[in-house]
Amino acid sequence: MKEIKNILQNQIVDIKSAGTFKNERIIESPQETEINVLGKSVINFCANNYLGLSNNDIVKKAAIDAIEEWGFGLSSVRFICGTQTIHKDLEQIVSEFHRMEDTILYSSCFDANGGLFETILSEKDAVFSDELNHASIIDGIRLCKAEKNRYNHADMNHLEELLKKSNSNIKLIATDGVFSMDGVVAPLKDIASLAKKYDALIMVDDCHATGFIGNEGRGSAEYHGVLDEIDIITSTFGKALGGASGGFISSSNEIVETLRQKSRPYLFSNSLAPPLVAACIKVFDIIAKDYSYKKKLEENTTHFRNGIKNIGLDIKGKDHPIVPIMIYDAKKAVEMSEKLLEKGIYVIAFSFPVVPKDEARIRVQISAAHSKEQIDSAINAFGEVAKELNII
Ligand SMILES: *Cc1c(COP(=O)(O)O)cnc(C)c1O
């Protein structure tokens, strides 16, 4: 014990001196646009609460009612005694939403991605993964026996080169639907035409898109008009869809059935709790009928993006509620986020190695729950602090 304690203490010191030590901020209130941090009320611009449903009354009531009707927990994996009517209902709702044959629920999207590749691909197959894909895709691919190819971020020439070279049986292209450090949607139209040309399948992880990107919120494939060309969709209930937790994979009957039979994070981990499942059903009910959340999110995003551009700061992406404000210099970005917090604006600075060197940024995430006044006060604060720091 003494030895490992010493080794780890040294590693922690190294993390601190590298400047990558993560201090968890403690929130003393529910997840909302206004939260209490260190006894102070601040406006929150760093949650994935895109549709503002994380503390929504209708969603909370659905969860409370479900505890009364279905209980708190299931104390079982799905295939023993952990499948209730509501689990099958939610799977069907998600399938219809994504126009897929079937859906399987997981405890998280991390588990979904972790349990996908090894289950459906063998050593005769190949996977092609964008270099900036989420850690859970990278880990999921590590577990499988297929030939592994990593293509340069969104580089279609590189992807094509790799597809052309491979003579594997099944070829699977795997990509994030939206890259969360840039707020950029993956080039799914181009990926779809390469997939057609080289007879490959497409897997999209749509965690930062499900529920609010595309005309009806069906995600990045809908955004690019290629809804029917995606073979496997994975996503989370832990972001726009209420923000609690849980993930899923939607695909063909055969893929989903195989996952039910063999996917290890599904087979050997507990069922999603009934209140979560029922609240997620309610979320799909809300977003199918009521476009006001999505519309408000789009209005807020446009208003914020225009406001920041007008004060002369550079931003990445086009219309995603992830708004990376480019500061470039890592120290300045941290200084800026600290000064913004003093003004009651809670944002996070990201620098190398999370983003490329000299591309430090402040990532702002817009929610449908933000009021116009809250967005305006953020724009003003950015303007004031950018001037103080001689950035504009
Ligand atoms: C957030 C995220 C995940 C993890 O989702 P959880 O349900 O929280 O495990 C996976 N992939 C991407 C692209 C994500 O953004």
PDBQT file of the ligand as one rigid body, heavy atoms in Angstrom, charges set to zero:
ROOT
HETATM    1  C1  LIG A 401     -20.961  12.635 -23.335  1.00  0.00    +0.000 C 
HETATM    2  C2  LIG A 401     -20.511  11.719 -24.395  1.00  0.00    +0.000 A 
HETATM    3  C3  LIG A 401     -20.444  10.334 -24.194  1.00  0.00    +0.000 A 
HETATM    4  C4  LIG A 401     -20.714   9.716 -22.846  1.00  0.00    +0.000 C 
HETATM    5  O1  LIG A 401     -22.073   9.698 -22.575  1.00  0.00    +0.000 OA
HETATM    6  P1  LIG A 401     -22.538   9.185 -21.124  1.00  0.00    +0.000 P 
HETATM    7  O2  LIG A 401     -23.956   8.762 -21.337  1.00  0.00    +0.000 OA
HETATM    8  O3  LIG A 401     -22.379  10.324 -20.192  1.00  0.00    +0.000 OA
HETATM    9  O4  LIG A 401     -21.662   8.038 -20.781  1.00  0.00    +0.000 OA
HETATM   10  C5  LIG A 401     -20.090   9.532 -25.252  1.00  0.00    +0.000 A 
HETATM   11  N1  LIG A 401     -19.809  10.061 -26.462  1.00  0.00    +0.000 NA
HETATM   12  C6  LIG A 401     -19.843  11.383 -26.697  1.00  0.00    +0.000 A 
HETATM   13  C7  LIG A 401     -19.520  11.920 -28.055  1.00  0.00    +0.000 C 
HETATM   14  C8  LIG A 401     -20.182  12.252 -25.659  1.00  0.00    +0.000 A 
HETATM   15  O5  LIG A 401     -20.198  13.575 -25.887  1.00  0.00    +0.000 OA
ENDROOT
TORSDOF 0
